[in-house]
Amino acid sequence: MAISTNSDTHDETRCSTTGAIVITLAVAACLDIATSTSLSLTDHSPSVAVVMFRLADEYASPIAFITTVIAGLFWLTKTRKWFKLFFDVTLLLSLIALMDNLVGLIMCLFDKQDNPGFLLLSASLVYLENIAVFAAFYWRFDHPLQVRIAAGEKIHPGIVFPHNTSGFQSLIGWRPKFVDYLFLSFNTASTFGPTLPVPLRNPIQLGMMLQVAVAMAVLVMLAARAIGLIN
């Protein structure tokens, strides 16, 4: 009976975590749309290159939101094969949209700024989008491994959380939840590198490198803008 109860608890945790991750990707798509709108208000006379990036983003963001909704429907109906497919498509589109917004944000520095306030807003939205997208990214490349480990497979996870190595009896059988991935993503974007959770697999390591690069690019861009205003 105790084993069944533990199994039910793990299933409930997995379902709630998956649902929260799907919602996070939907939030990321909304942040991307908001960023695109904010960037369009930043510069009323953009260069041709900036216009091209904005056009690309106008398609990537709504499609990412639509595929998120579809993935959510497949998750609700427990159609795992199609859920995984649409989740992966959504994650890829979200990463493309994030990179597109970052490049568009940086290119705005070289154009005449009619409203610098919207530039700051755009940078803040990109920062939040960065956290949301990579929380989903870390979940995608770690959580399935955590599930397989819980099922008894002798493999290592994508991320080792401090809970996995602590000696507390209450943490035996612990599995990461949504907040754990969100916390990892926030810390990676804020401290420019991994903190207590240790990345073990290459996709996680590459993802952290990319997330740190995005966060640093936003910080450098804001610093350059601030120096420009001082001068």
N, C-alpha and C positions, 0 to 999 in steps of 0.2 A: 504493500500500500504506500509506503514512504517513497519508493522508487517511482511509482506512478505520479505521486504528487509533485515530485521534483521535475519529472518530465513535463507535466502540465504547466508548471511554473516557467520552465525554459521556453515552452512553445508560446506562452502568453507574452513573455519578454521579447521573444524574437518577432512576434507579430506587431507589438506596439513599437518596437524599434524600427522595423521596416516601414510602418505607416508614417512615423515621424520623419524618416529619411525622405520618403516620397513628398511629404508636405514641404520639407526643406528645399527640395529641388524646385517645387512650384514657387516658393518664396524667392529662390534665386532667379527664376525666370521673370517674376514681377520686378525684382530689383534691377534686372537687366533692362527691362522695358523703361523703367523709371530713369535709369542712367542714360539711355538713348535720348529720352525726352529732355533731360537736363543738359546733355551735351549740345542738343540742337538749340537750346536757349543761351548757351555759353557764348557762342560766336554766330552772329547774324550774317557774317560774310565769310564763310569757311572756304578753304582751298578745295581744289578738286579731289585731292587725296582724302581729305576729311569727309567729304560728301560720299565718296565710294565706301568708306568704312561704315558710315551711317546707314547707307542702303543695305549693306550686308547684314548689319545688326537688326534692321527692321524685319528681316526675314527669319534670322536665327532665333530671336527671342520668342516670337509668337509660336513658332514651330516647336520650340523646346517646351513651352507651356502646354501646348496641345498634347505632345507625346507624354508629358508628365501626367496629365489627366487620364490618358489611355492606360498608362502603366498602373495608375492608381486603381482603375476599374478592373484590370486583370489581377491586381493584388487582392481586391475585395472578393473577386470570384475564385480566388485561389488557383488561377491558371499560371503556374510558375514559369513554364517555358516562354509564353508570350510576355509575361511580366518582366523577365530577365532581359528579353530582347529590347523591349521599349524602354526599360530603365537604362540600358547601356547606350541606346540611341540618344536618350535625353541627357545623360551625363556627358556624352561627346559633344552634343550641341551646346550644352551649358559651358563647357570648357572653351569651345570656339567663341561663343558670345563673350565670355569673360576676357579672352585674349583680344578680341576685337574692340571691346570697350577700353581696354588698357592702352592699346595702340592709338585709338581715337583720342583718348584723354591726353596722351603725351604729345600727339600732333597738334592739339589745340594750343599748346604752348608757343608754337611758331606762328600762330595766327593772331590777328588783332583781337583782343578780348573786349567784347562790349559789356560783359557782365561777369566779373571775376567771382562773384558770389556763387554763381551756378557751377563754376569750375570746382570750387571747394565742395559743393554738394555732390557733384559727379564723382570726385575722388572718394568721398565718404561712402557713396553707394557702391563703388567698385570694391572698396575694402570689405564691406558687408557681404557683397556677392562672393568675394574670394573665400570668405569663411564658410558660407553656405554650400558652395559648390564642392569644396574640398572635404567638408564633413561627409558629404555623400560619397566622395571619391574614396576616402579611407574606409568607410563602411563597405563599399563594393569590393574592395580588395582584401579586407580582413574578416568581415563578419561570416562569409561562407566557410572560411577556414575554421573559425571559432565553433561553428555549428558542427562541422565534421569532427573536430576534436572532442566536442561534447558527446558525440555519438561513439567515441572510442577509437577513432583513427589515430595512429602514431605519426602525426605530422606536426610541424610548428606553425604558429599563426603568422599573420603579416605584421602584427604589432604585439609587443609584450607590454602590458599595462602593469603598473606597480602592484595591483591587486593580485596578479597571477603569481607573484613571487613572495608575497607577504606570508607570514606564518600564522595569521589570525584564523582561528577555526571557523569563524562566521563567514569567511571569504572562500572557503573550499567549494569548488564548483562554480565560482563566480564567472559571469559572462558580461562583456561590455554592452552597454546600452547606448541609446541615442546621445545622451548628455556626455558620455565619455568621448565619443567621436567629435561632438561639437566642441568640447573642451580642448581636445587635441588640436583641432583646426584653428580655434581662436588663439591658442598659445603659439602655434607655429607661425601664424600671421603677425602676432604681436611681438614675439621675442626673436623672430627671424631664425628659427631652427627648432628641432625637437626638444621637448623638456623631459619629463619623467618617462612617458611611454617611449619604448625603443622600437624603431622600425627594423624588421628583420628581412623583409622581402623587397626585391628591386622595384616593383610598381609603387610601393609605399614610399620608398626612398626617393624615387624620381618625382613623385607627386609632391613631396615636401620641398624638394629643390625648386620645383615650379611655383609652388605657393609662396615660398620665401622670395623668389624673384619678382613675383607680382607685387607683394607687399612692399619690398624695397623700392620698386619702380614708382609706386604711388608716393612713398615717402620722399624720394629724391625729387619727384616732380613738384610736390608741395614746397619743398625747401627751395627749389629753383624759382618757383613763383614768388615765394616770400622775399628772396633776395632781389628779384626783379622789382618788386614793389618798393623795397627800401631804396634801391638805386633810382 
